[in-house]
Amino acid sequence: MTKGSIHPGKPLQIRLDHADGTTDTFDVLHSYNEQQIDWVRAGSALNKIRTEMGVK
């Protein structure tokens, strides 16, 4: 998943790189809302809260 590639209501594209050099790509559905996606981007909900509070 690349940064910014996940959006509410849109499929997410998954790419599997196999040990033999082949690649499989497929779309999956998710149920994340914008807040949950922000948590994923921050690494966790606590990281997001810490950033919003200005704590390092």
N, C-alpha and C positions, 0 to 999 in steps of 0.2 A: 504494500500500500504506500503510495507516495503522498506526501503532505498535500492536503487539499483535495484528495481524490475520493473522499467519502462525503456524501451529502444525504440529508434526510429524504427518504422516498425514492432514492436512485439506487440501482444495482451497483455492487462493488465488484470490480474485476480482480480475480485471483490468478496469479501465475505461479505454477509449480515448476521448479528447475530440478530435474532428476539427475541422479549420479551418473547416468549413462549419457548425459548431454542433451536429452530430449526435454521439451517444455510442453506443458499443458496449460491452457488459459481458459477460464470459464467465469461466468457471472454468477454472483450469489446475491440474494436479497438479505437485507438487515432491517432491524426495527429501531435503530438508534435515532434519538432526536438530536437537535442541535447541541443541547447541553451535554449529552453523553459523548458526542463527537468531540467537543471541546475537551472533555476529560481525557479521552484517548490521545488527543494531540498533546496534552500537557503531561501525559505519562500516568496520571491518576487524578481522581477527584481532589485528593488532598494537595497535590502539586498545583492544581488550578486555583484552589482556595488560597493557598500560600502566595501565589503570584498576585492574585487580586488584592490581597491584604498588604502587599509590598514587602513580604518577609522573604529573606534569602535562604 
